[in-house]
Amino acid sequence: MTANSVQLMLKIMLLLVSSSAVWTRVQAAARFCAFSSVTIMGGRRRSVCSYVSIHSHTRRIIPKGIIPVYSKCSTARKLSSNIGNDTSDAAAAVQAAPGITIQTALNDAVKALERKLVPEPEESALHLLSHSLDLSWENGHRELREILRLPSTSNSMLANQLMSDEQINTFQSLLGRRINLEPLQYIIGQWDFHDLVRLKIKEPMLCPRPETEELVEFVLEEVSELIRNRGSTNERIRILDVGCGTGAIGLAIANRYRDEVQVLALDVLPEAVELSNDNAKRFLANHVGEKKGHKLNTTYKAILCSADDYTNTQEGEVYKMGFDVVVSNPPYIPTKDMTTLSEDVSRYESDKALCGGDDGLDIIRHIVKRLPEWTTGNCWLEVDDSHPSLIADWLSPGSLESARFGVECVSTYKDFCGR
């Protein structure tokens, strides 16, 4: 490494399907942090996560802990072959006849989804019926959940309320889409993520995964420390979100520290850039700059650009660098594993947001290559369960690749389950 190498730390937090979970610690000429996971409600298998942490020569970072997360699902993969495109049970579930009550419709819908082996049938029915009835987003599905526990002779007003023809037709249509394994987030068009309530979701962007909220918490902890240590300059903490999708990660960070951060988000899908900026308006437009006169587009902005193209080493637009933190949920599924994904993933979510090439590391390599230009701070990534050993070999101490990128993998840690 040269004397003028930037200091880069790399941390990789990994979500596993079946293989060993590990922490990998790395020394680096630059600082890079990463987190790994893939899933959402609706068919993905719960798994454990492990972390790969890469450290600079100047300081040692101690892992804060390991948490359960979701991963690429094999459970739903087994189920999907039994479902196909037959949605006849959707109509059978809720008979469009006078006098059907909410309780009857709910119970029949759960049974229909169970017969078709749709993952999480109760949760699916609760959310879809709440949406069909236009109940409160915050409490509707909870009120309906109580009905599931009631006997058929219950005197509950909501349970015995008759559904209108319009409500029945809407519910039947939504059930048909769910029986075809369309993710709930796409059907409803919104979902909660971290502190963001009713984040807009559209196909083919990845649906926000609940475990990614843990990634946000790690980044927020980092940002909080940077804010405390920035001194009297009051300069805003700059964050780069690579592959923003719905904007969930970057917006969750901006939402917490509205007057303290600037988030720039990148994506290669025009519809992702549009959706992220729309969500920014929804969550930040009426709140940012309340204290310091900041504008929305200085707090959060998504642009159409790839990780490899966000550089000043090529002709074209000159980009502002010097980010304090980089975060990314990049495409990392190896090509050979794409055919094993469950139908709710493979049929609806973008291949560009899922597939990371032959070994799943294509975009991660681009990010690692660009990190010294982007930041002297930390970077957090999501990676595949097959990547710890690959990264350890790729960035092993003293290797040519390690010298070229200024990153060394020096140790590993097992996850809290001992895998």
N, C-alpha and C positions, 0 to 999 in steps of 0.2 A: 504494500500500500504506500502511496505517496504521502509526503508530509502535509500536503494541502487537501487530503481526502476529507470529505465532510463526515461528521459523526452520524451514523445511522443505526437505529436499533430495530430489529425485526421480531415481532411476536406473532405467532400463528396459532389460533385457537381452533381446534379441529372437532368436528362432529363425526361420530363413528356409526357404521352400520353393523359390522361384526368383528372387525379386526381390532388389534390392540389400540387403546387410547393412550396417548403420550403427551407429555410436555416436552418440547424440544427447545433447548436454550441455545442461542446463537450469539456469537460476538460479531460485531459489524463495524464497518467504517461509516455506516449510516444507520439510522434507527428505523425499525420496521416492525409493526405489530399486526397480528392477524388472528381472525376468529373463524371457525368453520361450522357450517350447518346447512341443511336443506330440508324444508318441510312446511306443511301447513295443516290445518285441520281438514280432515276429509280424506284420510287414507294413508298417511305416511306413518311409518313405524317409529315409536318412541325409542330413543337410543341414548347413549351417554356421549359426552363430548370430552375431548382432550385438547390440550393447548400446546402450541409450539411457540416458545418465547425466544426471541433473539436479542441479545444484549450488546450494547456498545462497550468499548474498552474503558469508558469513563465512568460507568455506573452499573449497578446490578439491580435488576427489577425482580421483586419477589411475587410469584403468582398469588392472586387474591383468593382463588378457589375455583372449583369446577362444578358445573351445574348440569342437570339433566336437560337435554334438548331433543329435537327430532332429527331424523335423517331421511335419506332416500328410502322409500318404503318398499319393502318386499311384501308386507301384509296386503296392501291394496293391489299389488301386482297379481297376487293370487286371486283376489276377488274380482278383478276387472273382467276376466274371461267369462264370468258367469252372468255378466250384466248385459253386454251388447247394447243395442239401440232400442230394445223393446221398452216402450214407456206405457204400455197398456195398464200397468198397475197404478199409474198416476191417476188415470180416470177412475179406476175401480176403487182407489183409496178414498176418494171423496165423491160420493154420489151427488150429482147435481139435481137434487130433489128438494122440494119444499120441506122445511122443518129440520134440516140438519143442524146440530149444535156444534159449537166450537170444540167441546170435549170429544164428541164423536169423530169429528174431522181430524182432530189431533191424534187420537188413538188409532184410527184407521190408517193415517199417513205413516205413523211409526211402524205399524205392522207391514205395510207395503214396502217400505224402505228396508226393513229387516228381511223380507222375503227375497228381495233383490240383492241382499248382501252389500248394501250401500254402507260405507263406513260411517260410524257415529250417527245412526238413524234418529235417535231422540233429539240430538242437537240440531241436526238438519231440519227435522220437522218443526221444532220450536222456532228457529230463526225464520224459516220460510213462512210459517203461519203468522208470526208476529208481523212480518213484512207485508203479507197479504191483507192483514187486518188494520195496517197502519197504526200499530200500537207504538208506545214510547220506545225509542231506540235503547234507552238506558234500562228500562224496566219491563218491557213487553215480554221478552222471552222468559224472564224470571216469573212473571205472573202466570204464563202458560205452563211453566214447569210445575207449579203448584197443582195445576189441573191434572197432570199425569198421576199425581199421588192420590187423587180423590176417587171415591167409588162412583159408579155410574148413577147412583141415587143422590149425589151431592146437590146441595141447595145453592152452590156458588153461582152468583149472577153471571160472571164471565163464562163459566163452563156451560151454562144453559142458554147462553145467548145464541140466537139463530143467525146463521151466516146468510148474507145476500147472495144472489146469483153472481154478481160481479166478483165478490170475494171468493166464492167457490171456484169460478173460472180462473181467477188469478192464481189461486193456490194449486189448482191442478196443473197449470202451465209450469209453475216453478218446480213442482214435484217431478214433472217429466224431465226437466233439465237436470235436476239433481240425480235422478235415476240413471241418467246418461253420464254421471260422474263429473258434471261441470262443477268446479269449485264454488262453494257458497259465496265467496267473496265476489266472484264474477256475477253470480245470479243477483245478489243484493246490490252490488255496485259500490259497496263501501265496507269498511272494517276498521276496528279500533287497533291502534298500534302505539304502544308506550303511552304517552299522554295525549296522543292525537286521537280524538273521538270522531269517527265517521270519515276516515281517510278515503278518498275516492280510489276505487280499484277498477281497472279495465283490462280486458284481454288484449294482448298476450303478455303484459308485464307480470313479473312474478308477484304472487300474492304475499303479503307480509307474513313472515313466519314468527310465531310467538317467541322462539328462542333468540331471534335476532334482537329482541328487546334487551337481552342480556349483553349483547355486543354493544348496544347503545349505552348501557350503563357503564361499561368499561371505558368507552370513549368519553362519556360525561365526567367520569372521575378524572380522566386525564385533562380534560378542558378545565375543570374546576381548579386543578393544581396549577395549570398554566395561568389562569386568571389571578390566583393568589400570588404567584411569583413574578408577575410582569412588572411589578414596581409601580412607579408613579406615571408611567407613560400612558396608561389607559388605552393602548392600542388594542383593537379587536383581534381576537384569536381567529386565525384563518384556517378553514377546514376544506379539504378536497374529498368529495364523495365520488368514487369512480364506479360507474354503472348504477345510476340512481334508481332506475325503474319507476316506481310510484313516487319516489322522493322520501320514502318513509324514514330512512336512517338520518339523512341530512336534516330533514324537517324536524325530527324529534330532538335533534341537538339544538337547532336554531330556536325551536319552541321553548326549550328550557332556558337558554341564555340569549334572549332576543336582542339585547343591547350590548352584548359582549362578544358576539361571534359574527363572522362572515363565512357563509358556506357556498362554495362553487361546486356544482354537480355536473358530471359528464355522463352521456349515454350515446350509443350509436343508433338507437331507435328514435325517430322523430316523434312518435306517439308517446314515448316515455318522457322526452323533454317537455312536451306540451302538458302531459298529465302532472309532472312534478311541479311545473310552474303554476298550473291551476291550483294544485293543492297548497302551494305556497301562498297564493292569494287568499285561499280559504282560511288558513290558519294564522297567517302573519300580517296580512294587509292592514288590519285594524288595530294592530298591537305593536309592531316594531317601531322603534324610534320614539316611544312615548317620552323617554327621558332625555335623549341625546340628539333628536332630530334625524335619525337614520331613516333611509328609504328602504322599501321592500327589496329592490333589486341590488342593494348593497348588503343585505342580510342573507338573502338566498337567491341564487340564480342557477338554472340548469341550462346547459348549452349542448349542442350536437357536436360531439367530438369523441374520438376513441382515446384509450389510455396511451397508445403508441404515438398518436398524433398530437397529444398535448405536450408539446416540446418547442423550444426555441432553437433547436439544432437544425431545423429545416426551414426552407423558404416559406413565407406566408405570414399569417397573423402572429404578432408578438404577444405571448401570454405572460401574465403576471405570476411569478412563482413565489417562493418563500412561505409555503404553507406550514402551519404549526403541527397539524395532524392530517393524516390521510386515512380514509376508511373505504372499504370496498367489499361488496358481496359479488365477486366476479363469477362468470361462468367457469365451473371447475369440474363438472362431471366428465370423466373419460368417455371417449366415443363408444367404446365397447359396452359401457354401462347404460347408454341411452336407451337401448332396446329393452332394458329391464325395468324402466320406470313405469309406474302405475299410469293408467289411462288418464286420470284426472290431471296428471302433470304433462304427459307426452302429447295429449290431444289439444291442450288448451294453452299451456305456457310456452313462451318463445324458446325455440332451440338456441337462439343467439344468447339468451340469458341463462341457459343451462349448460351447454356443451363447451368444455374447455379444451377440445382437441384430443389427440390420441392418448395422452397421459393426463389430461385435465389441467395442464399447467400453462397453456398458451398465453392467456391473458395475464396470469400471475407473473410470467416471465417479462411481459411488457411492463408491468407495474414495477417489478424489481429493477428493471433496467432504467426506468425513469425516476425512481425515488430520489437519487442524489440531486437531480435537477429540481425536483418538486419541493423537497423538505429537508430540514435538519432535525425534524421532530419525529413523532411516532406514526406508524401506519398499522391499521388493523384490517385483516382480511378474513374471509371465510374460505376454507379449503376442503378438499375431499379427504376421506379417511385413509386413502392410499398414499397421501402426499408426505407424511412425516419422514418416512425412510427415503423417499425421492429427494426431498429438500435437504435432508441430512447428508446424502451423498453428493448432491449438486453443490452445496455450500459448505462442504467439509473443510475444516481448518487446513490451510496450506495448499488447497487445491487451486488450479488455474482459474476455475470459475469463481471461487471465493475471492481471489485476488482481483479478478476483473470487475466484480460487482461490489467488492468491499464488504462482504457479508460472510460470516462463518457460523456454522452450526456446531455447538460445543457440548450440549448435553440434552437429555430427555427426562421427562417425568411421566409416570403413569397417572391415569385419572383416578377419581375417588372410589371407583368400583374395582380398582386394581387391575384394569385391563390396559 
